[in-house]
Amino acid sequence: MPIRYKFDILAALKEKGYNTNRIRKERLFGESTLQAFRRGELVSWMNMERLCKLLECQPGDIVEYVEERQAE
């Protein structure tokens, strides 16, 4: 996929004090969203908005476009 995260999302959340137990307890993200972060899969814009708020950043700070090489 040409759009990917620039860094480990769960590690960044942990640095801000949001470990997975706290995230579940406060219902900040659902289990499927946490799994998507673990697998490097993209999430909904609503989840991206919440992620930006928690990490105090912009979407462009989180994801990047990487052009895929064509098989020759």
N, CA, C and O atoms as CSV, one atom per row, in Angstrom:
chain,resi,resn,atom,element,x,y,z
A,1,MET,N,N,0.840,-1.174,0.000
A,1,MET,CA,C,0.000,0.000,0.000
A,1,MET,C,C,0.886,1.239,0.000
A,1,MET,O,O,1.829,1.310,0.788
A,2,PRO,N,N,0.615,2.202,-0.847
A,2,PRO,CA,C,1.484,3.370,-0.957
A,2,PRO,C,C,1.381,4.355,0.212
A,2,PRO,O,O,2.259,5.204,0.366
A,3,ILE,N,N,0.339,4.266,1.035
A,3,ILE,CA,C,0.228,5.133,2.209
A,3,ILE,C,C,0.579,4.285,3.427
A,3,ILE,O,O,0.029,3.201,3.622
A,4,ARG,N,N,1.506,4.793,4.249
A,4,ARG,CA,C,1.915,4.041,5.434
A,4,ARG,C,C,2.210,4.992,6.584
A,4,ARG,O,O,2.377,6.197,6.396
A,5,TYR,N,N,2.269,4.413,7.784
A,5,TYR,CA,C,2.599,5.205,8.967
A,5,TYR,C,C,4.094,5.506,8.971
A,5,TYR,O,O,4.906,4.683,8.548
A,6,LYS,N,N,4.441,6.684,9.449
A,6,LYS,CA,C,5.841,7.089,9.515
A,6,LYS,C,C,6.558,6.493,10.721
A,6,LYS,O,O,7.787,6.442,10.755
A,7,PHE,N,N,5.792,6.044,11.708
A,7,PHE,CA,C,6.372,5.519,12.943
A,7,PHE,C,C,5.405,4.514,13.563
A,7,PHE,O,O,4.277,4.355,13.096
A,8,ASP,N,N,5.851,3.845,14.607
A,8,ASP,CA,C,5.028,2.880,15.336
A,8,ASP,C,C,3.997,3.653,16.161
A,8,ASP,O,O,4.348,4.342,17.119
A,9,ILE,N,N,2.739,3.532,15.783
A,9,ILE,CA,C,1.668,4.298,16.422
A,9,ILE,C,C,1.524,3.943,17.894
A,9,ILE,O,O,1.436,4.833,18.740
A,10,LEU,N,N,1.499,2.662,18.207
A,10,LEU,CA,C,1.314,2.254,19.604
A,10,LEU,C,C,2.476,2.707,20.493
A,10,LEU,O,O,2.268,3.064,21.652
A,11,ALA,N,N,3.687,2.693,19.955
A,11,ALA,CA,C,4.846,3.173,20.726
A,11,ALA,C,C,4.727,4.673,20.982
A,11,ALA,O,O,5.057,5.143,22.071
A,12,ALA,N,N,4.260,5.422,19.992
A,12,ALA,CA,C,4.092,6.870,20.151
A,12,ALA,C,C,3.009,7.173,21.184
A,12,ALA,O,O,3.163,8.085,21.997
A,13,LEU,N,N,1.919,6.414,21.155
A,13,LEU,CA,C,0.864,6.598,22.155
A,13,LEU,C,C,1.390,6.278,23.551
A,13,LEU,O,O,1.074,6.976,24.514
A,14,LYS,N,N,2.187,5.230,23.655
A,14,LYS,CA,C,2.753,4.849,24.949
A,14,LYS,C,C,3.654,5.954,25.505
A,14,LYS,O,O,3.640,6.225,26.706
A,15,GLU,N,N,4.434,6.590,24.630
A,15,GLU,CA,C,5.293,7.704,25.053
A,15,GLU,C,C,4.471,8.857,25.618
A,15,GLU,O,O,4.942,9.592,26.485
A,16,LYS,N,N,3.233,9.017,25.125
A,16,LYS,CA,C,2.343,10.079,25.607
A,16,LYS,C,C,1.528,9.631,26.816
A,16,LYS,O,O,0.691,10.382,27.316
A,17,GLY,N,N,1.774,8.391,27.292
A,17,GLY,CA,C,1.090,7.912,28.482
A,17,GLY,C,C,-0.152,7.084,28.205
A,17,GLY,O,O,-0.926,6.805,29.121
A,18,TYR,N,N,-0.353,6.685,26.949
A,18,TYR,CA,C,-1.530,5.904,26.575
A,18,TYR,C,C,-1.126,4.468,26.239
A,18,TYR,O,O,-0.924,4.137,25.071
A,19,ASN,N,N,-1.008,3.612,27.263
A,19,ASN,CA,C,-0.738,2.203,26.975
A,19,ASN,C,C,-2.056,1.537,26.560
A,19,ASN,O,O,-3.123,2.138,26.683
A,20,THR,N,N,-1.978,0.313,26.075
A,20,THR,CA,C,-3.182,-0.335,25.550
A,20,THR,C,C,-4.245,-0.539,26.620
A,20,THR,O,O,-5.436,-0.484,26.316
A,21,ASN,N,N,-3.840,-0.772,27.869
A,21,ASN,CA,C,-4.833,-0.916,28.937
A,21,ASN,C,C,-5.608,0.378,29.142
A,21,ASN,O,O,-6.830,0.353,29.287
A,22,ARG,N,N,-4.919,1.493,29.154
A,22,ARG,CA,C,-5.585,2.793,29.323
A,22,ARG,C,C,-6.484,3.082,28.125
A,22,ARG,O,O,-7.600,3.578,28.284
A,23,ILE,N,N,-5.996,2.773,26.930
A,23,ILE,CA,C,-6.788,3.015,25.719
A,23,ILE,C,C,-8.088,2.219,25.780
A,23,ILE,O,O,-9.150,2.747,25.450
A,24,ARG,N,N,-8.018,0.968,26.195
A,24,ARG,CA,C,-9.221,0.132,26.305
A,24,ARG,C,C,-10.138,0.635,27.411
A,24,ARG,O,O,-11.349,0.739,27.213
A,25,LYS,N,N,-9.567,0.949,28.583
A,25,LYS,CA,C,-10.354,1.390,29.734
A,25,LYS,C,C,-11.096,2.687,29.426
A,25,LYS,O,O,-12.269,2.829,29.772
A,26,GLU,N,N,-10.421,3.629,28.781
A,26,GLU,CA,C,-11.033,4.919,28.457
A,26,GLU,C,C,-11.789,4.888,27.127
A,26,GLU,O,O,-12.376,5.885,26.706
A,27,ARG,N,N,-11.762,3.720,26.473
A,27,ARG,CA,C,-12.451,3.517,25.192
A,27,ARG,C,C,-12.065,4.570,24.151
A,27,ARG,O,O,-12.913,5.137,23.463
A,28,LEU,N,N,-10.758,4.809,24.064
A,28,LEU,CA,C,-10.244,5.775,23.091
A,28,LEU,C,C,-10.251,5.188,21.686
A,28,LEU,O,O,-10.566,5.879,20.718
A,29,PHE,N,N,-9.900,3.904,21.581
A,29,PHE,CA,C,-9.927,3.173,20.316
A,29,PHE,C,C,-10.472,1.779,20.589
A,29,PHE,O,O,-10.276,1.225,21.671
A,30,GLY,N,N,-11.154,1.221,19.603
A,30,GLY,CA,C,-11.651,-0.143,19.711
A,30,GLY,C,C,-10.542,-1.145,19.454
A,30,GLY,O,O,-9.464,-0.796,18.973
A,31,GLU,N,N,-10.824,-2.381,19.780
A,31,GLU,CA,C,-9.834,-3.451,19.604
A,31,GLU,C,C,-9.427,-3.600,18.136
A,31,GLU,O,O,-8.257,-3.835,17.836
A,32,SER,N,N,-10.388,-3.464,17.224
A,32,SER,CA,C,-10.054,-3.605,15.801
A,32,SER,C,C,-9.124,-2.481,15.342
A,32,SER,O,O,-8.275,-2.700,14.478
A,33,THR,N,N,-9.271,-1.302,15.900
A,33,THR,CA,C,-8.380,-0.189,15.560
A,33,THR,C,C,-6.982,-0.443,16.107
A,33,THR,O,O,-5.991,-0.175,15.427
A,34,LEU,N,N,-6.895,-0.953,17.319
A,34,LEU,CA,C,-5.585,-1.293,17.890
A,34,LEU,C,C,-4.889,-2.347,17.041
A,34,LEU,O,O,-3.684,-2.263,16.802
A,35,GLN,N,N,-5.648,-3.339,16.587
A,35,GLN,CA,C,-5.076,-4.367,15.724
A,35,GLN,C,C,-4.611,-3.767,14.396
A,35,GLN,O,O,-3.567,-4.155,13.873
A,36,ALA,N,N,-5.373,-2.832,13.856
A,36,ALA,CA,C,-4.980,-2.168,12.608
A,36,ALA,C,C,-3.663,-1.417,12.803
A,36,ALA,O,O,-2.795,-1.458,11.931
A,37,PHE,N,N,-3.505,-0.730,13.941
A,37,PHE,CA,C,-2.244,-0.044,14.233
A,37,PHE,C,C,-1.094,-1.048,14.297
A,37,PHE,O,O,-0.014,-0.785,13.769
A,38,ARG,N,N,-1.315,-2.190,14.938
A,38,ARG,CA,C,-0.265,-3.212,15.058
A,38,ARG,C,C,0.170,-3.738,13.689
A,38,ARG,O,O,1.351,-3.998,13.459
A,39,ARG,N,N,-0.794,-3.890,12.791
A,39,ARG,CA,C,-0.507,-4.437,11.464
A,39,ARG,C,C,-0.109,-3.364,10.452
A,39,ARG,O,O,0.209,-3.687,9.307
A,40,GLY,N,N,-0.122,-2.111,10.853
A,40,GLY,CA,C,0.239,-1.034,9.942
A,40,GLY,C,C,-0.852,-0.708,8.939
A,40,GLY,O,O,-0.587,-0.108,7.897
A,41,GLU,N,N,-2.081,-1.103,9.251
A,41,GLU,CA,C,-3.204,-0.822,8.360
A,41,GLU,C,C,-3.787,0.547,8.673
A,41,GLU,O,O,-3.744,1.008,9.814
A,42,LEU,N,N,-4.322,1.181,7.664
A,42,LEU,CA,C,-4.908,2.503,7.845
A,42,LEU,C,C,-6.247,2.397,8.567
A,42,LEU,O,O,-6.929,1.375,8.493
A,43,VAL,N,N,-6.610,3.465,9.261
A,43,VAL,CA,C,-7.846,3.507,10.039
A,43,VAL,C,C,-8.747,4.615,9.505
A,43,VAL,O,O,-8.350,5.372,8.619
A,44,SER,N,N,-9.942,4.707,10.039
A,44,SER,CA,C,-10.912,5.709,9.586
A,44,SER,C,C,-10.426,7.123,9.919
A,44,SER,O,O,-9.533,7.312,10.745
A,45,TRP,N,N,-11.027,8.092,9.265
A,45,TRP,CA,C,-10.672,9.495,9.531
A,45,TRP,C,C,-11.049,9.886,10.950
A,45,TRP,O,O,-10.368,10.705,11.567
A,46,MET,N,N,-12.123,9.311,11.476
A,46,MET,CA,C,-12.523,9.595,12.850
A,46,MET,C,C,-11.440,9.134,13.827
A,46,MET,O,O,-11.105,9.844,14.775
A,47,ASN,N,N,-10.897,7.939,13.586
A,47,ASN,CA,C,-9.801,7.451,14.425
A,47,ASN,C,C,-8.530,8.252,14.207
A,47,ASN,O,O,-7.774,8.490,15.149
A,48,MET,N,N,-8.289,8.670,12.973
A,48,MET,CA,C,-7.112,9.502,12.680
A,48,MET,C,C,-7.221,10.844,13.415
A,48,MET,O,O,-6.232,11.360,13.934
A,49,GLU,N,N,-8.425,11.392,13.449
A,49,GLU,CA,C,-8.649,12.653,14.168
A,49,GLU,C,C,-8.319,12.487,15.654
A,49,GLU,O,O,-7.634,13.325,16.240
A,50,ARG,N,N,-8.808,11.409,16.254
A,50,ARG,CA,C,-8.544,11.156,17.674
A,50,ARG,C,C,-7.044,10.938,17.904
A,50,ARG,O,O,-6.485,11.414,18.892
A,51,LEU,N,N,-6.409,10.225,16.996
A,51,LEU,CA,C,-4.972,9.977,17.101
A,51,LEU,C,C,-4.189,11.289,17.053
A,51,LEU,O,O,-3.261,11.492,17.835
A,52,CYS,N,N,-4.565,12.168,16.140
A,52,CYS,CA,C,-3.906,13.474,16.048
A,52,CYS,C,C,-4.075,14.268,17.341
A,52,CYS,O,O,-3.144,14.929,17.800
A,53,LYS,N,N,-5.263,14.196,17.918
A,53,LYS,CA,C,-5.513,14.918,19.169
A,53,LYS,C,C,-4.635,14.368,20.291
A,53,LYS,O,O,-4.022,15.135,21.034
A,54,LEU,N,N,-4.573,13.037,20.415
A,54,LEU,CA,C,-3.787,12.427,21.487
A,54,LEU,C,C,-2.293,12.662,21.317
A,54,LEU,O,O,-1.579,12.873,22.298
A,55,LEU,N,N,-1.818,12.626,20.077
A,55,LEU,CA,C,-0.386,12.814,19.812
A,55,LEU,C,C,-0.012,14.273,19.582
A,55,LEU,O,O,1.164,14.608,19.443
A,56,GLU,N,N,-1.032,15.143,19.542
A,56,GLU,CA,C,-0.829,16.585,19.329
A,56,GLU,C,C,-0.049,16.838,18.040
A,56,GLU,O,O,1.008,17.469,18.049
A,57,CYS,N,N,-0.594,16.330,16.928
A,57,CYS,CA,C,0.076,16.483,15.641
A,57,CYS,C,C,-0.944,16.563,14.511
A,57,CYS,O,O,-2.151,16.549,14.755
A,58,GLN,N,N,-0.466,16.644,13.299
A,58,GLN,CA,C,-1.292,16.707,12.098
A,58,GLN,C,C,-1.241,15.358,11.380
A,58,GLN,O,O,-0.290,14.600,11.572
A,59,PRO,N,N,-2.256,15.043,10.546
A,59,PRO,CA,C,-2.239,13.773,9.814
A,59,PRO,C,C,-0.966,13.561,9.001
A,59,PRO,O,O,-0.478,12.435,8.904
A,60,GLY,N,N,-0.424,14.622,8.419
A,60,GLY,CA,C,0.804,14.515,7.639
A,60,GLY,C,C,2.017,14.132,8.473
A,60,GLY,O,O,3.024,13.673,7.935
A,61,ASP,N,N,1.924,14.320,9.785
A,61,ASP,CA,C,3.005,13.901,10.678
A,61,ASP,C,C,2.959,12.403,10.927
A,61,ASP,O,O,3.945,11.809,11.363
A,62,ILE,N,N,1.804,11.789,10.647
A,62,ILE,CA,C,1.565,10.380,10.967
A,62,ILE,C,C,1.739,9.468,9.763
A,62,ILE,O,O,2.324,8.392,9.877
A,63,VAL,N,N,1.233,9.893,8.605
A,63,VAL,CA,C,1.272,9.038,7.413
A,63,VAL,C,C,2.082,9.697,6.301
A,63,VAL,O,O,2.276,10.912,6.274
A,64,GLU,N,N,2.546,8.847,5.386
A,64,GLU,CA,C,3.294,9.338,4.235
A,64,GLU,C,C,2.947,8.502,3.014
A,64,GLU,O,O,2.512,7.357,3.133
A,65,TYR,N,N,3.143,9.079,1.856
A,65,TYR,CA,C,2.951,8.382,0.592
A,65,TYR,C,C,4.300,7.888,0.106
A,65,TYR,O,O,5.253,8.661,-0.002
A,66,VAL,N,N,4.377,6.601,-0.185
A,66,VAL,CA,C,5.600,6.007,-0.701
A,66,VAL,C,C,5.233,5.311,-2.009
A,66,VAL,O,O,4.463,4.351,-2.021
A,67,GLU,N,N,5.791,5.804,-3.098
A,67,GLU,CA,C,5.469,5.241,-4.391
A,67,GLU,C,C,5.960,3.793,-4.492
A,67,GLU,O,O,7.113,3.487,-4.190
A,68,GLU,N,N,5.054,2.917,-4.925
A,68,GLU,CA,C,5.427,1.512,-5.099
A,68,GLU,C,C,6.146,1.333,-6.415
A,68,GLU,O,O,5.792,1.948,-7.421
A,69,ARG,N,N,7.146,0.497,-6.401
A,69,ARG,CA,C,7.900,0.228,-7.629
A,69,ARG,C,C,7.142,-0.804,-8.451
A,69,ARG,O,O,6.588,-1.762,-7.913
A,70,GLN,N,N,7.128,-0.596,-9.748
A,70,GLN,CA,C,6.484,-1.522,-10.682
A,70,GLN,C,C,7.424,-2.694,-10.955
A,70,GLN,O,O,8.631,-2.505,-11.101
A,71,ALA,N,N,6.875,-3.886,-11.023
A,71,ALA,CA,C,7.685,-5.055,-11.381
A,71,ALA,C,C,8.090,-4.951,-12.843
A,71,ALA,O,O,7.257,-4.655,-13.699
A,72,GLU,N,N,9.337,-5.188,-13.127
A,72,GLU,CA,C,9.804,-5.053,-14.510
A,72,GLU,C,C,9.836,-6.367,-15.224
A,72,GLU,O,O,10.207,-6.424,-16.396
